[in-house]
Amino acid sequence: PTTSQASIPNYSSPKNNQSTFTMSSNQVPALAKPAPSFKGTAVVGGEFKEISLADYKGKYLVLFFYPLDFTFV
């Protein structure tokens, strides 16, 4: 039987102690494609604000997602 690694990220640690992360091509972000609808809480101007994709209709948008960088630990 054939197994698929499509949903399993591949982590490796080269000799220079820098980690790398690779994903299969079906998990790569779709550049220049419409994003799926979303809602969430963001930090805007130093304050928490509810945002959605609809708030940015007709504008270019870069989705920046680093949840561990913004934890209160």
A tleap script that builds the chain and sets N, CA, C and O, in Angstrom:
source leaprc.protein.ff14SB
mol = sequence {
  NPRO THR THR SER GLN ALA SER ILE PRO ASN
  TYR SER SER PRO LYS ASN ASN GLN SER THR
  PHE THR MET SER SER ASN GLN VAL PRO ALA
  LEU ALA LYS PRO ALA PRO SER PHE LYS GLY
  THR ALA VAL VAL GLY GLY GLU PHE LYS GLU
  ILE SER LEU ALA ASP TYR LYS GLY LYS TYR
  LEU VAL LEU PHE PHE TYR PRO LEU ASP PHE
  THR PHE CVAL
}
set mol.1.N position { 0.821 -1.200 0.000 }
set mol.1.CA position { 0.000 0.000 0.000 }
set mol.1.C position { 0.860 1.257 0.000 }
set mol.1.O position { 1.958 1.284 0.555 }
set mol.2.N position { 0.343 2.270 -0.620 }
set mol.2.CA position { 1.039 3.553 -0.699 }
set mol.2.C position { 0.565 4.453 0.429 }
set mol.2.O position { -0.635 4.543 0.690 }
set mol.3.N position { 1.491 5.116 1.095 }
set mol.3.CA position { 1.121 6.069 2.141 }
set mol.3.C position { 1.433 7.470 1.659 }
set mol.3.O position { 2.360 7.682 0.877 }
set mol.4.N position { 0.667 8.399 2.120 }
set mol.4.CA position { 0.858 9.795 1.733 }
set mol.4.C position { 1.449 10.581 2.891 }
set mol.4.O position { 0.990 10.453 4.026 }
set mol.5.N position { 2.446 11.378 2.619 }
set mol.5.CA position { 3.060 12.244 3.621 }
set mol.5.C position { 2.529 13.667 3.504 }
set mol.5.O position { 3.085 14.581 4.112 }
set mol.6.N position { 1.462 13.869 2.733 }
set mol.6.CA position { 0.990 15.218 2.424 }
set mol.6.C position { 0.642 16.036 3.656 }
set mol.6.O position { 0.869 17.246 3.671 }
set mol.7.N position { 0.098 15.405 4.686 }
set mol.7.CA position { -0.325 16.187 5.844 }
set mol.7.C position { 0.706 16.189 6.965 }
set mol.7.O position { 0.449 16.739 8.036 }
set mol.8.N position { 1.861 15.586 6.739 }
set mol.8.CA position { 2.885 15.512 7.779 }
set mol.8.C position { 4.039 16.437 7.408 }
set mol.8.O position { 4.733 16.179 6.425 }
set mol.9.N position { 4.262 17.508 8.170 }
set mol.9.CA position { 5.398 18.391 7.887 }
set mol.9.C position { 6.714 17.657 8.110 }
set mol.9.O position { 6.783 16.717 8.902 }
set mol.10.N position { 7.745 18.088 7.415 }
set mol.10.CA position { 9.061 17.482 7.537 }
set mol.10.C position { 10.000 18.480 8.215 }
set mol.10.O position { 10.311 19.532 7.657 }
set mol.11.N position { 10.442 18.139 9.415 }
set mol.11.CA position { 11.385 18.977 10.148 }
set mol.11.C position { 12.765 18.344 10.053 }
set mol.11.O position { 12.891 17.121 10.114 }
set mol.12.N position { 13.780 19.147 9.909 }
set mol.12.CA position { 15.138 18.623 9.932 }
set mol.12.C position { 16.041 19.632 10.620 }
set mol.12.O position { 15.725 20.819 10.684 }
set mol.13.N position { 17.161 19.156 11.132 }
set mol.13.CA position { 18.098 20.034 11.815 }
set mol.13.C position { 19.488 19.829 11.221 }
set mol.13.O position { 20.171 18.869 11.575 }
set mol.14.N position { 19.916 20.714 10.328 }
set mol.14.CA position { 21.241 20.588 9.724 }
set mol.14.C position { 22.362 20.780 10.740 }
set mol.14.O position { 22.118 21.132 11.894 }
set mol.15.N position { 23.567 20.549 10.304 }
set mol.15.CA position { 24.735 20.618 11.190 }
set mol.15.C position { 24.946 22.001 11.809 }
set mol.15.O position { 25.554 22.098 12.875 }
set mol.16.N position { 24.470 23.057 11.184 }
set mol.16.CA position { 24.683 24.403 11.722 }
set mol.16.C position { 23.635 24.788 12.763 }
set mol.16.O position { 23.515 25.960 13.120 }
set mol.17.N position { 22.876 23.807 13.250 }
set mol.17.CA position { 21.866 23.991 14.301 }
set mol.17.C position { 20.707 24.898 13.897 }
set mol.17.O position { 19.978 25.376 14.766 }
set mol.18.N position { 20.521 25.141 12.626 }
set mol.18.CA position { 19.353 25.884 12.168 }
set mol.18.C position { 18.313 24.877 11.703 }
set mol.18.O position { 18.619 23.989 10.908 }
set mol.19.N position { 17.096 25.010 12.190 }
set mol.19.CA position { 16.032 24.096 11.804 }
set mol.19.C position { 15.426 24.526 10.480 }
set mol.19.O position { 15.358 25.716 10.170 }
set mol.20.N position { 14.991 23.552 9.710 }
set mol.20.CA position { 14.274 23.837 8.479 }
set mol.20.C position { 12.926 23.148 8.531 }
set mol.20.O position { 12.749 22.165 9.251 }
set mol.21.N position { 11.997 23.652 7.785 }
set mol.21.CA position { 10.639 23.126 7.757 }
set mol.21.C position { 10.181 23.094 6.314 }
set mol.21.O position { 10.230 24.114 5.626 }
set mol.22.N position { 9.741 21.946 5.849 }
set mol.22.CA position { 9.231 21.844 4.490 }
set mol.22.C position { 7.838 21.235 4.512 }
set mol.22.O position { 7.491 20.477 5.418 }
set mol.23.N position { 7.052 21.576 3.510 }
set mol.23.CA position { 5.700 21.039 3.394 }
set mol.23.C position { 5.493 20.568 1.963 }
set mol.23.O position { 6.190 21.010 1.050 }
set mol.24.N position { 4.539 19.677 1.772 }
set mol.24.CA position { 4.234 19.230 0.422 }
set mol.24.C position { 3.582 20.368 -0.360 }
set mol.24.O position { 3.059 21.313 0.230 }
set mol.25.N position { 3.613 20.276 -1.669 }
set mol.25.CA position { 3.116 21.371 -2.503 }
set mol.25.C position { 1.634 21.647 -2.311 }
set mol.25.O position { 1.187 22.763 -2.576 }
set mol.26.N position { 0.851 20.660 -1.857 }
set mol.26.CA position { -0.569 20.938 -1.661 }
set mol.26.C position { -0.828 21.694 -0.363 }
set mol.26.O position { -1.981 22.023 -0.082 }
set mol.27.N position { 0.196 21.983 0.440 }
set mol.27.CA position { 0.037 22.746 1.669 }
set mol.27.C position { 0.679 24.124 1.581 }
set mol.27.O position { 0.605 24.898 2.536 }
set mol.28.N position { 1.295 24.436 0.478 }
set mol.28.CA position { 1.946 25.728 0.301 }
set mol.28.C position { 0.865 26.798 0.152 }
set mol.28.O position { -0.123 26.571 -0.546 }
set mol.29.N position { 1.029 27.951 0.788 }
set mol.29.CA position { 0.022 29.007 0.649 }
set mol.29.C position { -0.233 29.349 -0.817 }
set mol.29.O position { 0.693 29.376 -1.627 }
set mol.30.N position { -1.467 29.602 -1.140 }
set mol.30.CA position { -1.865 29.923 -2.510 }
set mol.30.C position { -1.668 31.414 -2.754 }
set mol.30.O position { -2.580 32.209 -2.527 }
set mol.31.N position { -0.501 31.785 -3.208 }
set mol.31.CA position { -0.204 33.190 -3.475 }
set mol.31.C position { -1.080 33.698 -4.608 }
set mol.31.O position { -1.320 32.990 -5.586 }
set mol.32.N position { -1.551 34.918 -4.470 }
set mol.32.CA position { -2.392 35.580 -5.465 }
set mol.32.C position { -3.725 34.868 -5.669 }
set mol.32.O position { -4.355 35.032 -6.714 }
set mol.33.N position { -4.159 34.089 -4.700 }
set mol.33.CA position { -5.453 33.407 -4.742 }
set mol.33.C position { -6.326 33.950 -3.618 }
set mol.33.O position { -5.804 34.421 -2.608 }
set mol.34.N position { -7.650 33.892 -3.779 }
set mol.34.CA position { -8.531 34.357 -2.699 }
set mol.34.C position { -8.350 33.531 -1.430 }
set mol.34.O position { -8.249 32.306 -1.489 }
set mol.35.N position { -8.309 34.193 -0.303 }
set mol.35.CA position { -8.198 33.503 0.991 }
set mol.35.C position { -9.581 33.043 1.431 }
set mol.35.O position { -10.584 33.658 1.067 }
set mol.36.N position { -9.644 31.974 2.206 }
set mol.36.CA position { -10.944 31.566 2.757 }
set mol.36.C position { -11.408 32.596 3.789 }
set mol.36.O position { -10.591 33.260 4.426 }
set mol.37.N position { -12.698 32.718 3.942 }
set mol.37.CA position { -13.254 33.661 4.909 }
set mol.37.C position { -12.780 33.314 6.319 }
set mol.37.O position { -12.671 32.138 6.666 }
set mol.38.N position { -12.499 34.330 7.128 }
set mol.38.CA position { -12.069 34.092 8.507 }
set mol.38.C position { -12.498 35.250 9.394 }
set mol.38.O position { -12.768 36.351 8.915 }
set mol.39.N position { -12.555 34.986 10.681 }
set mol.39.CA position { -12.764 35.999 11.718 }
set mol.39.C position { -11.793 35.681 12.836 }
set mol.39.O position { -11.467 34.515 13.060 }
set mol.40.N position { -11.326 36.703 13.542 }
set mol.40.CA position { -10.412 36.464 14.642 }
set mol.40.C position { -10.069 37.744 15.376 }
set mol.40.O position { -10.497 38.837 15.004 }
set mol.41.N position { -9.286 37.580 16.424 }
set mol.41.CA position { -8.829 38.705 17.226 }
set mol.41.C position { -7.409 39.047 16.806 }
set mol.41.O position { -6.562 38.164 16.672 }
set mol.42.N position { -7.155 40.325 16.599 }
set mol.42.CA position { -5.830 40.788 16.192 }
set mol.42.C position { -5.412 41.946 17.080 }
set mol.42.O position { -6.243 42.578 17.732 }
set mol.43.N position { -4.111 42.215 17.096 }
set mol.43.CA position { -3.597 43.399 17.780 }
set mol.43.C position { -3.421 44.474 16.716 }
set mol.43.O position { -2.597 44.341 15.812 }
set mol.44.N position { -4.200 45.532 16.835 }
set mol.44.CA position { -4.171 46.636 15.874 }
set mol.44.C position { -3.927 47.917 16.658 }
set mol.44.O position { -4.724 48.283 17.522 }
set mol.45.N position { -2.830 48.596 16.357 }
set mol.45.CA position { -2.513 49.828 17.082 }
set mol.45.C position { -2.315 49.601 18.568 }
set mol.45.O position { -2.612 50.481 19.377 }
set mol.46.N position { -1.811 48.415 18.940 }
set mol.46.CA position { -1.550 48.104 20.343 }
set mol.46.C position { -2.770 47.655 21.129 }
set mol.46.O position { -2.678 47.441 22.338 }
set mol.47.N position { -3.916 47.509 20.462 }
set mol.47.CA position { -5.141 47.085 21.142 }
set mol.47.C position { -5.740 45.876 20.436 }
set mol.47.O position { -5.552 45.696 19.233 }
set mol.48.N position { -6.466 45.043 21.193 }
set mol.48.CA position { -7.143 43.896 20.613 }
set mol.48.C position { -8.357 44.370 19.827 }
set mol.48.O position { -9.093 45.253 20.268 }
set mol.49.N position { -8.559 43.769 18.652 }
set mol.49.CA position { -9.672 44.147 17.784 }
set mol.49.C position { -10.147 42.905 17.038 }
set mol.49.O position { -9.336 42.092 16.595 }
set mol.50.N position { -11.470 42.760 16.901 }
set mol.50.CA position { -12.021 41.672 16.099 }
set mol.50.C position { -11.922 42.070 14.627 }
set mol.50.O position { -12.347 43.160 14.242 }
set mol.51.N position { -11.361 41.185 13.812 }
set mol.51.CA position { -11.235 41.453 12.383 }
set mol.51.C position { -11.790 40.270 11.600 }
set mol.51.O position { -11.965 39.176 12.138 }
set mol.52.N position { -12.064 40.510 10.323 }
set mol.52.CA position { -12.483 39.442 9.419 }
set mol.52.C position { -11.925 39.747 8.036 }
set mol.52.O position { -11.499 40.868 7.759 }
set mol.53.N position { -11.930 38.757 7.190 }
set mol.53.CA position { -11.451 38.969 5.827 }
set mol.53.C position { -12.296 40.027 5.120 }
set mol.53.O position { -11.778 40.795 4.309 }
set mol.54.N position { -13.580 40.070 5.421 }
set mol.54.CA position { -14.478 41.048 4.792 }
set mol.54.C position { -14.045 42.491 5.072 }
set mol.54.O position { -14.339 43.384 4.277 }
set mol.55.N position { -13.351 42.731 6.191 }
set mol.55.CA position { -12.867 44.079 6.517 }
set mol.55.C position { -11.869 44.596 5.482 }
set mol.55.O position { -11.660 45.805 5.376 }
set mol.56.N position { -11.259 43.701 4.727 }
set mol.56.CA position { -10.198 44.067 3.794 }
set mol.56.C position { -10.600 43.847 2.343 }
set mol.56.O position { -9.739 43.793 1.464 }
set mol.57.N position { -11.892 43.722 2.083 }
set mol.57.CA position { -12.373 43.479 0.724 }
set mol.57.C position { -11.880 44.574 -0.217 }
set mol.57.O position { -11.990 45.761 0.088 }
set mol.58.N position { -11.335 44.167 -1.362 }
set mol.58.CA position { -10.833 45.107 -2.358 }
set mol.58.C position { -9.434 45.613 -2.091 }
set mol.58.O position { -8.936 46.460 -2.832 }
set mol.59.N position { -8.780 45.110 -1.038 }
set mol.59.CA position { -7.426 45.542 -0.687 }
set mol.59.C position { -6.480 44.348 -0.737 }
set mol.59.O position { -6.909 43.202 -0.605 }
set mol.60.N position { -5.208 44.619 -0.926 }
set mol.60.CA position { -4.203 43.575 -0.808 }
set mol.60.C position { -4.020 43.263 0.665 }
set mol.60.O position { -4.083 44.158 1.508 }
set mol.61.N position { -3.795 42.000 0.976 }
set mol.61.CA position { -3.688 41.587 2.372 }
set mol.61.C position { -2.634 40.502 2.514 }
set mol.61.O position { -2.601 39.551 1.732 }
set mol.62.N position { -1.781 40.645 3.505 }
set mol.62.CA position { -0.814 39.611 3.858 }
set mol.62.C position { -1.227 39.066 5.210 }
set mol.62.O position { -1.348 39.823 6.173 }
set mol.63.N position { -1.444 37.757 5.296 }
set mol.63.CA position { -1.827 37.136 6.562 }
set mol.63.C position { -0.564 36.768 7.323 }
set mol.63.O position { 0.235 35.959 6.852 }
set mol.64.N position { -0.382 37.355 8.486 }
set mol.64.CA position { 0.799 37.173 9.338 }
set mol.64.C position { 0.353 36.366 10.544 }
set mol.64.O position { -0.434 36.856 11.354 }
set mol.65.N position { 0.839 35.142 10.680 }
set mol.65.CA position { 0.338 34.258 11.727 }
set mol.65.C position { 1.502 33.617 12.470 }
set mol.65.O position { 2.126 32.684 11.964 }
set mol.66.N position { 1.791 34.107 13.651 }
set mol.66.CA position { 2.803 33.542 14.534 }
set mol.66.C position { 2.230 33.488 15.942 }
set mol.66.O position { 2.563 34.344 16.762 }
set mol.67.N position { 1.387 32.520 16.252 }
set mol.67.CA position { 0.698 32.518 17.555 }
set mol.67.C position { 1.629 32.451 18.760 }
set mol.67.O position { 1.341 33.078 19.779 }
set mol.68.N position { 2.725 31.720 18.680 }
set mol.68.CA position { 3.606 31.598 19.848 }
set mol.68.C position { 4.384 32.875 20.140 }
set mol.68.O position { 4.838 33.080 21.265 }
set mol.69.N position { 4.540 33.733 19.140 }
set mol.69.CA position { 5.232 35.002 19.372 }
set mol.69.C position { 4.404 35.967 20.210 }
set mol.69.O position { 4.942 36.931 20.754 }
set mol.70.N position { 3.111 35.719 20.319 }
set mol.70.CA position { 2.225 36.655 20.993 }
set mol.70.C position { 1.516 36.047 22.197 }
set mol.70.O position { 0.453 36.526 22.593 }
set mol.71.N position { 2.088 35.003 22.779 }
set mol.71.CA position { 1.493 34.432 23.987 }
set mol.71.C position { 1.965 35.228 25.191 }
set mol.71.O position { 3.001 35.891 25.142 }
set mol.72.N position { 1.213 35.159 26.254 }
set mol.72.CA position { 1.552 35.913 27.462 }
set mol.72.C position { 2.217 35.013 28.487 }
set mol.72.O position { 1.864 35.037 29.666 }
set mol.73.N position { 3.169 34.228 28.044 }
set mol.73.CA position { 3.877 33.300 28.934 }
set mol.73.C position { 5.136 33.964 29.441 }
set mol.73.O position { 5.886 33.361 30.208 }
savepdb mol mol.pdb
quit
